[in-house]
Structures are given as C-alpha cells and as structure tokens.
Amino acid sequence: MKDLTQGPIYKHLIFMSIPIMVGMFVQTLYFLVDLYFIGQLGDVALAGVSSAGTLFFFVMALTQVLNVGVGTLVSHAVGRKDQQHANLIFNQGLCISILCVFILAMLGVIAGPVFFSNMAPDAATYEAGLSYFYWFLPTLLLQFPMTVIVAALRGAGVVKQPMMISMLAVVINIVLSPMLITGWGFGLEMGVAGAALASSLATALGLLALCWYFHFKESYLHFSINKCMPKAIEIRGIIGLGLPAGGEFLLSFAYMSIIYWVLREFDASAQAGFGVGVRVMQALFLPVMAVAFAAPAVAGQNFAAGNTQRVYQTYHQTALLTCGCMLVLNLVCWLYAEYFLAPFSNDQNVILVATIFLSYVCFNFIPAGYVFAASGMFQALGNTWPALMSTATRLGLFALPVIWLSMQPNFNIEVIWVFSVATVYVQALVSFILLRKELRKKLSGAFAPTETDLEGEPQQPSNA
C-alpha cells in the first residue's frame, strides 16, 4: 500500500503514470502486433479484425464498471486506513467478475454472428471478423478478473508489479502471433484465427502470473472465499459508482459501431483504414490516459482523507499534463501521420483513409485530454454520472447528423471526421461545467490553490 496523501502531487502523478502507461502500452501492443501481421494478409482480413476490435469497447464498458468501482472504493478505504473494507470491496469485485464471465461467454456465442452480419461490407470480411472473434473471446472474458485485481492494487497505490506481468504477457503474444498467423516454426498457419489465439493464450498466462503475485507477494489485499460471497450493499456500491464510467465506454462502442456501419457502404479498405487509424491514435494517447488513470487514486485517497486542497492540486496538475501532452501529439500527427501508419498495411487506399482520419481528428486531441482529466476527477469524487452525461452529449450530436448525411447522395468519409472533431469540443465544455459544479458540491468551503500550493507541498486538511 502506498500513501498518496503526502508529498508533491505531480511526483505521485508521474511516478504512478509511468507503470500504468507501460502496462497500457503492453495491452495496446496486443492489437498492434496482430494488426501488423494481419495487415500482410490484405485489406479484407484487416477490415474483419478491425470490426471485431470494436467489441473490445463493449467489454471495456463492462470491465470499466469494475475498474472504477473497485479502484475508487479501495482508494477511499485506504485513505480512511480501513484495510478490512478494502479487502471486502476487492472480493466483491471478484464475485461480480465471475458472474460476468459466464454471462458474456453465452452472449458472445449467440450474438456474434448477428453483429458481424450487420457490420461487414462483404462475405469475406464477415468470415474473417467472426473467425477472429471466436478465438479472441477468451481474451475478452479474462479481462474481468484481471481488471478487478489490477484496479484493487492501483487503488492501494501498487502499479509496478501488474505492469511487469503485463509486459511478460505481451512478449508471449509477440512470439506466438507470427507463429500462429503465418505458420512460422510449427507450420500451423491459422491466419486471423492465429492472431486471436495468440492473444488468448498470452492473456491466460498473464492472469495466472497475476494471481501468483497476488497470492504470494501482496500483503495488504487478500482473497477470501467468505468475503467473496455476494453482499448486496457492496455490490450496489461498486456497480453504482462504476456504471456511469462503464456507460462512457458503452457509448464509445456505439460511436465506433456507427462509424463501421456507415463505412460498410464503401469497400473493405475504408473500414481497414479507420481501424488502423484508431489503433495508432490509441497508442499515441497512452501517456495522457496513464496520467488520467493515475489521478483517481491520488485524488481519491486525498478526498477520503479530507485533504481538499490536494484534490484541487491533483485536478489542475492532471489537466495541465494531459492537455500539454495532447498539444504535442496534435502537432506530431498533423505533420507526420503517414509515418505511424505505413508498417500496418501495404494497401495505399488503407493508408490514405487512415492518414486522412488522423489529420482531421488530431485537432480534437487537446479537448480530449481535458475530458480524460475530468473523467479521472469524477471517479475520485465518487460520482461518475457527469462524465457519462458529457459523453452522451457528444454521441447525440455526432450520431444523428452522420447517420442522416450517410443516406444522402455524394456522401464522403471526411464528413464523419469533421463531426467527430467538433463534438469533442462540446464534450469538453460540458465536462468543464459539470466538474466545477461537482468540485464545489463535494469540496464546499475549499479555496482554489495558490501558485505556491501548486508546487506540491502538503496542505492541512480542510474542515469541508
């Protein structure tokens, strides 16, 4: 357990974000490695795998409920020095995750063909996407227990060890992917199914390693069968806190699905190009997301401990770090987008679509950075509904015009990216207004930090 209620805020954010970023980069590498080798199989295979990748957002929506609920409540318990309640929250999170695995396994088998039949532009893309999905399903299901363990450790201030285990898993995936996709070494050429199987095997080994560490090395949190038995109050608390954050990812799934649905009217290279562009963009976002993911643990412990001044410091310094990093990424993508995309496809149409996508959406990076920072603060304050409201506002402003315009003559892809950029600015404004209101409500009586306070010196707890 790490105490985040003392010491400079910016150091906590940076030191915690580094292992989080590495861990997230490792997770992103699962997709980038698959994308690289699958890109050699052609645009049909790439489009099928890219469309299957949208389902990861659906699973992320569900795991985010556990990620936010468990991580935030554990951080609050740690801030109160209540080890018993922290362990109860962790075990109840595991109980929910096991139930989710069984339900989603059945849903995936039944609903998979229906989803891909509505997304694929042709039969070949449908077959590629469905084949990849079935072999990738174990990876999606194992995210639930892994998320609970990692979130509980992060809430207790432990991030380095899960990152190291994730790195081990991705190395295994990198080794297995070319073998199973192309048949290197063993002669077992599985194509897109091999990419999915490599990820599933690597994820399973990663979970085993994480369980080993948790059982033998972790001293603050413990697994208990008695505490894992369902308890309505704690389950409601976890789901009630995490549900809005999960709703954010569910809306992101809807956003991605709408784009793929609109792009089905074009050839497979359009979906493939968008899929490549999104994966590269997600990889570039990792430093920003790592800072935003570190903020709830830092602000959450200080909020529970009554250090309102340090909560304000966390907010301001998180926003400064995320928006500043996004400014740099904006310039890099605007000038050099094609250099990030070339390794993933030899098809010029795919690269063209992806390059145009990045050259447009890079102009929403700065407001997106603020949205990440605001979402982290909503989690720390224990109310994630405002973040869901801002995301819903963006989706509403994006979905209806784009769907209508896609039915008009002479519709072109660039219209999608223009609406995508414009609606993020609206989302950032809504998040800003709602976060100011939430800070005043939860930290009533607190005052804005001075320039000296922002240097990170410990403040006396407020009476608020």
N, C-alpha and C positions, 0 to 999 in steps of 0.2 A: 504494500500500500504506500502511495506517495502523497504527502501533504502538499496541496496546491494553494493553501491559504496564506502562505508566507513566501517572501522573495519576489523578485521582479516578474511581472506578468508576462512581458514579452519573451523572457527566457523560458518560462513554462510553455508558452505557445510554440516557440521554435523547437525546443527540445522534444516536446511531445509530438509535434507535427512531423518531424523527420522520420521516426519509425513508422508513423501512420502512413506517410507518403510512400515510403518504401513498400509497406505492406499493400497499399492500394495499387502501386505500380506493378507489384507482383501479380495481383489479381487481374489487372489490365493486360499484362503480358499473356495471360491465358488466351485472350481474344486476339491480341496482335500476332502471336505465334501461329495460331490457327489461320488468321487472316492471311499471313504471308504465304504459307504453304498452300492454302486453298486457292489463293489468287493465281497460283500457277496452273490450276485446273480449269480456269476460264471464268467468264462473267456469269454463267448460269449457276455454277457451284457457289461463286461468291455471293450472288444475289440470294440464293437459298439459305446459306448460312447467316447472312446479314439479317434476313427477315426472321429467322429463328432466334437471333440475338435479341430481338425486341421482347421476347418472352422473359428475358433476364430482368427487364424492368418490372414486369409483373411480379416475379418472385422477389425482387428487391423491394417492391412496395410492401409485401408481407413481412419480409425479414426486417425492414426498417421499423416496423411496429415494435419488434422485439429489440432492435438495436437502440432505439431512442428510449423506449420504456424501461428496459433493464439498465442501460447505461446511465440514464439520468437518475433513476431512483437509487441505484447503487452509489452514485456520486453524492447524492443527498445524504444517504445513510453514513457514508464515510465522513462527510462534513460534520455530521452530528456525533461521530465516534460510536455509531451503533452497528457493531460487527454482526450481531445476530440478525438484524433486519436486512443487512446487505446480503447475507447468505440465504435468507428466505426468498428475497427477490430473485436472486440468481437461480435457485432451484425451481421456483415457479416459472421462470422463463424457459427452463429446460422442459418442464411439463407441457407448456404451450407448443414448443418446437416439435416435440414428438408427435403431438396430435396433428400439427400442420403437415408433417412428412407423410403420414398415412392418407390424409385427405387429398393433398396435391398429387400424390402418385396416381390415385384413381382418376382424378380430374384430367391429368396430363394425357393418360392413355385414351380417355374418351373424347376429349375436346381437341386434341392435337390436329387430327385430320381436318376438322371443321375450320380451324384457324387458318391453316396454310392454304386451304382451297379458296379462301376469300382474299388472300394476300398475294399469291403467286401470279405473275403475268402469263405463265405457260405451264404445261405439264412437267417439263424437265425441272423447272425451278421448284415446283411443288414437291417432286420426288426428292430433290436434294435437301430442301428445308426439312421435310418430315423425317428423312433418314438421319440427319444431323440431330434433330430434336430428341428422338427416342434414345439415342446413345448418350446425349448430353443431359437427359433428365436426372440421372443420379447426382450430377454436379449441382443442379438446381435444388434438389431435395436436401442435400447435405449442408447447404448454406444455412439452414435453420439452426441446428445445434451449434455450428461453428460461430454464427452471429451472436448467440447468447453468451458463449464462453468469452469471445473477444470483447463484447460490449461490457460484460461484468468486470473483466480485467481492466479495460480502459476507464471505467467509472472509478476503479480503485487506483488509478494512476499508473497501471502497468501496460506498456505498449511495446516494449522492445522484444520480448520473447515471442509473442504472437507474430510479429513481423519476421523474425528469423525462421519460424516454422513455415510461414507463407512463402518465403524465399526458397526453402527446400522443396516445397510442393511445385513451384513454378519451374525449378530446374528439372524436376522429374517430367513435367509436362513438355518442356522444350526437347528433352531427349526422346520421349515417346512419340511426339507428334509426327516428325518426319518418318519415323519407322512405320507407324500405322497408316499414315496417309499415302506414302509412296512405296512402301514395302522395303525400305532400306533395312539391311541386316537380316530380318526374319523372313522376308519375302511375302509378308501378309499385307497386300495392298487393299486398303479399305476405303480410300478416298475421303469424302466428307465425314463418313461414319467414324473413320480412324481418328480424325481430329477431336471429335466429341468423346470417343472412348479414352483417348489420352488425357483429356481434362478430367473425366470422371475418375480414372484411376489415381491421378495426381491429387485430386481433391480428397478422395477417400484416405490416402496415405497421410495427407496433411491433417485431417481430422484425428486420425489415430495418434499422430505425434502431439497434437494439441491436447488431447485427453491425457496422454502420458505426462506431459509437463504439468498439467493442472493437478493431476493426482499426486505426483511425487515432489513437485517443486513449489507449488503455490501454498502459502501459509495463511493468508487472510480469508480467502474464499474456499469453501469445501462443498463437495457433493454429498447430499443426504437423501436417502430414499423417503424418510418421513417428511422432510421439508419439500420433497418433490410431489407429494400427494396434492391434488388440486385444492386450492384455497381461494374462495370466490373474491374476497376483498383484494388480495394481492393481484390476482389475475385481472380483475377490473381496473386496478390501478395501472398495471403495465399496459394493457390494451387501451385504456382511456387516454393515457399520455402519449402512447406511440401511434395511435390510429390516425391522427391528423398528419403526422410525418409520413406514415405509410400511404396516406391518401395523396401526398405530394408525388411520390413515385408512381402511384397508380395513374395519376393524371399525366405523368411523363410517359408512361406506357401508352395511354390514349393518344398523346401527341405524336409519338413515334408511329403508332398504328395508323393514324390518319394520314401521315405522310406516305407510308408504304402503300396504303390503299389508293391514294391519289396517283402515286408513281406507277401503279400497275398498268395504267393506260399507255405508258411508254415501254420501251424494250427493257430487257433484264439489266442492261448497263446502267440505267438510271437508278434502280434500287441498289445495285452493287456499288456505284459511286457514292451514293448517300451513306451506305453502310460503312464504307471505308472512311469517309469524311468524319462521320460521327465518332468512330473508334479513335481516330487520330486526335480529334478535339478532346475526347475524354482523357486521353493520355496526357495532353497538354494541360488539362485542368487539375492534374493531380496535386501540385504544390498548393494550389488555392483550396481545394477540397480538404487537404490534410490539415491546414490551419483551421478551417471551419469546423472540422470534426474534432479537433483538439479543444476548441473553445467551450463546448458544453461541459466537459469535465472540469476545466479551470473555473469557469463562471459558476457552474453548479455547486462545487464544493464551497466557494466563497458565498454564494447566495444562501446555502443552508447554514453556513457559519455566521451569517449576519454581517458580512463584510461588504456592504453595499457599494462603497467607494471602489473596491477592487472589481466588482461586477461591471461598473461603468468603464473602468480601465480596460477590462477584457473586451468589452464591446468596441471601444474606439480603436484599440490596437489591432483587433481582429479585422475590422473594416479597412483600416489603413493597409494592412498586409495583403488582404485579398484583392482589393481594388488596385493597389500598386503593382502586384504581380500580373493582374489581368491586363493592365496597360502595356506592359512589356510583351505579353503574349499577343495582344492585339496587333502591335507593330510587326512582330515576327511573322504572324500568319498572313497579314496583308502583303508583306513583301516577299515571303519565301514559302508560300503554301505548298506549291508543287513539289518541293524537295522532301516534305514529310510523307508524300503520298506515293511517290514513284516505286518504293520497294514492294508495294502490295498488289500491283497489277501491271500486266503488260498491255492491257487494252487501253488505247488512247481515249476512247469515249468514257470509260470508267474514270480515268484520271481527270478528264475535263470536267465531268459532273462534280467530282469531289473537290477540285480546285475552285470552281465557281462557288460551291457551297461554303467553303472556308473563307473565301474572300468576301463574302457577304456577312456571314454570322460572326466574324471576328469583331465586328463593330458592336456586338452586344456583350462582349466579354466583361467590360467594366461594370455595367449594371448587374450582370450575372454574378460577379464577385461579391457585390453588396448583398445580393439575395442569399448567397451561401452564408455570409457572415450573420445576416439577420436570422436565418433559419437556425443556426447554431445557438444564438442567444435565446430564441423562443424555447428551444429544448432545455437550456439551462434554467430558465424561469419556470419550467413545468407547464407551459401552455403552448402547444404546437398548432392550435387551430388557426391563429392568424397566418401562419406560413401556408397552410392549406388554402386559406381564402385568397391569398395573393397568387398562388399557383393556379387556382380555379379561374381567377380573373383573366390570367394570361391565356389559358386554354380556351375560354369562351370567346375572347377577342380574336383568337387565331383560327379556331376550328370552323366556325360558321362561314366567315368570308372565304376561306381557302376551299372548302367543300363546294360552295356555290360557284366560285370562279373556275374550279376544275371542270365544271359542267358546261362552261361557255366555250364558243369557238376561239381558236388561236390562243388557248391557254398555254403558258410556258412555265418551266420549272422555277425560274428566278422569282416569280410572284410568291412562291412558298417561302423563300428565304427572306424576302423583304418583310412579310408579315411576321416572320419569326423574330427578326431583329426588333421591329417596332414594339411588339408586345412585351418583350423583356424589360424595356424601359418603363412601361406601365406597371409591370410586376414589381420592379424595384421601388417605384414611388409608393405603391400600396404597402409594401413591406416596411418602408421607412416610416410611414404614418402609423401603421399598426404597432411597430416596435416601440416608437416613442410613447404611445399610449400605454403599452404593456409595462414599460420600464417605470413610468410614473405610478402605475397602479401597484406593482409589486414592490417597488422601492420608494414608496411615498416618504417624503421628508429628506431623501438623499439629494445631494447637490452635485452638479456637474464637476468633474475633476479639473483641477488646475493644471497648468503646464508642468509644475513641479511634481504633482501627483503622478502624471503620466510617465515619469522616469521609472516608476515601478516600486517605490518604497512602500513598505507595509503601512496600511492605514488602520486607525482604530475602528472597531465595529460601530455601525450606526445603531440607533435605537429603533430604526424602522423595522 
